[in-house]
Amino acid sequence: MNSSSQSRRGFLKSVALAAPTVVGGLSAAGQSRAATSPARSAFAMSATGPASRNYLGKDTRLSIAMWDFSWLMGQYPGGAYEDLERRIAEAAERGYNTLRVDCFPSRILEPESTFPVTGWVPGKNLPRWGELAKDYTCNVRKKVAQLADLCRKHGIWLGLDSWDKAHMFRCTKLASIHTSGAPSNFFGGASETRIPIGEEERAFTAYGEAWVKAIKLMREDGVLERAVWIAPMNEVPHFGGRGIEAIQAIEHKVRNEGETKLETTTAVDAIYRRINHSMVVPIHSEIAKEHIPISYSSLGVENYAARLTDLYDVVDLHCMPEVILDDDDKRAFLQAGHNAPFGSFGDFEKMDLKAYSTAWDHACRKHYPAMLEMVSNYFKTALERTTLASGKRLQSIVTEAFGPCFWPDSPAVNWEWYKRYNADALRVVAAMELTGATLSNYGEPLFELWNDTGWHWAGNNYFRTAPSLGL
């Protein structure tokens, strides 16, 4: 997730269309706990055979709740995660067996970390990721260890990621890396961190080494026993396109006569391949004995074979398309306000959300077959690109899906068509060779959607038990 709705919109426009409509029942019932065994087997993806429907080292698919960095920042008095064990128990009750979280690697190295109030006011502002109504100070290492202990108790695994790019690069203490502004920016951080041309590999190696320092401590604390992946950086292209000067220089330069778009793309892919490899080499070496898969956090359908090396095992496919609009829909959204339906949380707070909700539901219902086709084609295209140059096939998961990246959680907004679209999109991908998936980008205690226990339970159980059709 990130705050740049413009960059999101450019990505979403590239998503193709075409798939069956599937509407499933949403009943509630008790949920058995996921297996708690931390045992891992050595793994290697076959170059020729079909991918297993189960996640690496597990006898099941992963049903993933995307708790980002909010699980920690929301533990202040009155915050959504103040009672962390209750929230983890609720996740198990809703059929989740995995939480995707920021484990704050660079913060684990600090004796104390303070997260300043963000200006978010309860009751005035819309619920949002990382909302902080009060300054919050804690020992992050102890908090991550507590999270792992509670997940062990409730039979839940952890996908370990890092959103806090600005702080991560600052802790490397490389003089060549230019940082400015606040020490943390969880919604990207690229605008505050600049990697000079020629310093990419050095900077990303140092970034990976910061992870290693944290991994050693997490091993001591038992955190690695719950880890089902380590993803070094959330949405690498979102940072790269704005924080790496070599990529900016290529993408923004005036093209010479005869120079093709393919040549530009190839040059950019080569930089990503170098930084992705440099970042993961130290991590791969450190966790080799645990056999923890390394995941690449993508942004859109990328040429994974050109950007990744065999040190990666998993690719995380993010898919958050906007609702499809025709001219009548665009006119209807004008009643909600400027630029609707696009925008971030702050933009939505200036809109007529009742009009927004009516227009969104109408457009979603009108274009529903095409909306599901869009999901189907997106993942078909992405899955076709998951075989690396060596023949190694990456396992595929999705942790950010399926509705718009930004959604207004307000009493004026009806969740019903949003829920139906998210649930049916999950049913579409359940027939594909994905070994882990989230039900919704808003499936966490910050949002009203969390309170529909049966909806979560039904979707997660469908995904974990549905036969793969190999689509």
C-alpha positions, 0 to 999 in steps of 0.5 A, spaced: 500 500 500 502 506 498 499 513 498 500 515 491 494 514 487 497 516 481 502 511 480 496 506 482 492 508 477 497 508 472 498 500 474 491 499 474 490 502 467 494 496 464 490 490 467 487 486 462 479 484 461 476 476 461 472 470 467 467 467 469 462 470 474 462 466 481 457 468 487 458 463 493 454 463 499 457 466 505 455 462 511 458 462 518 461 456 522 466 454 527 473 454 524 479 448 526 485 451 528 491 451 523 497 446 524 502 449 528 508 444 527 514 449 525 517 443 521 520 445 514 522 441 509 527 443 504 524 445 497 525 446 490 520 448 485 520 443 479 522 446 472 517 441 468 512 439 473 505 442 475 506 446 481 503 444 488 497 447 490 500 447 497 504 452 500 512 451 500 513 446 506 506 446 508 500 441 507 495 447 505 494 453 502 495 460 506 489 464 507 492 471 509 490 477 513 494 483 511 495 486 517 501 491 514 504 495 520 498 497 523 498 491 528 504 494 531 502 502 531 495 500 533 497 498 540 496 504 543 491 505 548 484 505 545 487 503 538 485 497 534 490 492 536 490 494 543 488 487 545 493 483 540 491 476 543 484 478 542 485 480 535 489 474 533 484 469 536 479 473 531 483 472 525 483 464 527 476 464 528 475 468 521 479 462 517 486 465 517 492 461 518 497 467 516 498 474 517 502 478 513 506 484 517 511 489 517 516 486 522 520 493 522 527 490 522 531 496 523 526 498 529 528 491 532 535 493 532 533 499 537 532 499 544 526 503 544 522 506 538 517 512 538 511 513 532 509 520 532 501 521 532 500 522 525 494 527 525 489 522 524 483 524 529 478 518 531 471 520 529 473 525 524 478 522 519 476 515 515 479 509 518 486 508 515 492 504 515 497 506 521 492 510 524 495 513 530 491 518 535 497 518 540 504 518 540 506 511 541 513 508 544 515 501 545 520 496 544 519 493 537 523 487 538 519 485 544 513 486 540 515 482 534 516 476 539 510 477 543 506 477 536 510 470 534 508 467 541 501 469 540 501 466 533 504 460 535 498 459 541 493 460 536 496 456 530 497 462 525 504 463 521 507 470 519 509 473 513 515 477 514 515 484 510 518 491 511 514 497 509 519 502 513 524 503 507 526 510 509 528 508 516 531 501 513 536 505 509 537 510 514 540 505 519 545 503 514 549 509 515 551 509 508 553 517 506 551 516 499 544 515 501 540 521 501 534 521 506 530 527 508 524 529 512 521 524 517 525 518 519 519 513 517 514 513 511 510 507 511 506 509 504 513 508 500 518 512 503 521 513 496 520 521 496 525 521 502 530 516 500 535 517 494 540 512 491 545 515 487 547 512 480 552 507 481 550 506 488 545 501 487 548 494 489 552 497 495 545 500 498 541 494 497 546 490 500 547 494 506 539 494 506 539 486 506 545 486 511 540 490 516 535 485 515 540 480 517 542 483 524 534 483 525 534 476 523 539 473 528 535 477 534 528 474 531 531 467 531 533 468 538 526 470 540 523 464 536 520 469 531 523 465 525 519 458 527 513 462 525 515 465 518 513 462 512 516 467 508 521 473 508 519 479 503 525 484 504 521 490 501 514 492 500 513 493 492 520 494 490 518 498 483 514 503 487 520 505 491 525 504 485 521 508 480 522 514 485 528 513 489 533 510 485 536 515 480 539 510 475 531 508 474 529 515 474 534 517 469 532 511 464 525 512 464 525 520 464 530 521 459 529 523 452 529 517 447 534 517 442 532 516 434 531 509 433 531 507 441 525 502 442 521 502 448 524 495 449 531 497 450 528 502 455 525 496 459 531 492 458 535 497 461 530 498 467 529 490 468 537 489 469 537 495 474 532 491 478 535 484 477 541 487 480 538 491 486 533 485 488 539 480 488 544 484 492 538 485 497 537 478 498 544 475 498 545 476 505 538 474 507 538 468 503 545 466 506 543 467 513 536 463 513 538 457 509 538 453 515 531 454 516 529 453 509 524 460 509 522 462 502 524 469 500 518 472 497 518 478 492 513 483 493 511 486 486 507 492 483 503 489 477 505 484 472 512 484 471 517 480 467 520 476 473 525 472 469 528 479 468 528 482 475 529 476 479 534 470 480 534 463 483 535 466 490 527 467 490 522 462 491 515 466 491 512 472 488 507 476 491 502 479 486 498 485 488 492 486 484 487 492 486 483 495 480 478 500 480 471 499 478 470 499 471 467 506 469 463 508 462 461 515 461 454 514 465 458 512 471 463 517 470 457 522 470 454 519 477 461 519 480 461 527 479 455 528 484 460 525 489 466 530 488 472 532 484 476 526 481 471 521 484 472 515 485 479 516 485 483 518 491 486 517 498 483 517 504 484 524 505 480 525 498 474 521 500 473 525 506 472 531 502 466 527 498 459 526 498 460 519 500 453 517 500 453 519 492 460 515 492 457 509 495 451 509 490 455 510 484 460 505 486 455 499 487 451 501 481 458 501 476 460 494 480 453 491 478 453 493 471 460 491 469 461 485 474 462 480 469 468 484 466 470 486 473 471 478 474 474 477 467 479 483 469 481 479 475 482 472 471 486 475 466 491 479 470 493 473 474 493 468 468 498 473 465 502 474 471 502 466 472 505 465 465 511 469 468 513 466 474 518 461 471 525 464 471 531 463 466 533 457 470 527 454 469 525 455 477 518 456 478 516 461 483 510 459 487 505 465 487 501 468 492 497 475 493 497 479 499 494 485 497 487 484 493 482 485 490 478 491 490 481 499 490 487 500 494 483 506 497 476 505 500 472 509 504 470 506 511 464 510 513 457 509 515 455 512 508 458 507 504 455 500 503 460 494 503 455 489 500 458 490 493 465 491 495 464 484 499 461 480 493 466 482 488 472 481 493 469 474 495 468 472 488 475 474 485 478 470 491 473 464 488 476 466 481 483 465 483 482 459 487 482 455 481 489 457 479 495 455 481 496 460 487 498 457 494 496 463 498 491 469 498 488 474 502 480 475 501 481 483 502 485 489 502 481 491 508 481 484 512 484 487 518 481 490 525 481 497 523 475 496 518 468 495 519 469 489 514 473 485 520 466 484 524 463 480 518 466 474 521 462 469 517 464 472 510 471 472 512 470 464 514 467 462 508 472 465 503 478 463 507 475 456 507 473 456 500 480 458 498 484 453 502 479 447 500 477 449 492 480 444 487 485 447 483 483 447 475 490 449 473 487 455 469 
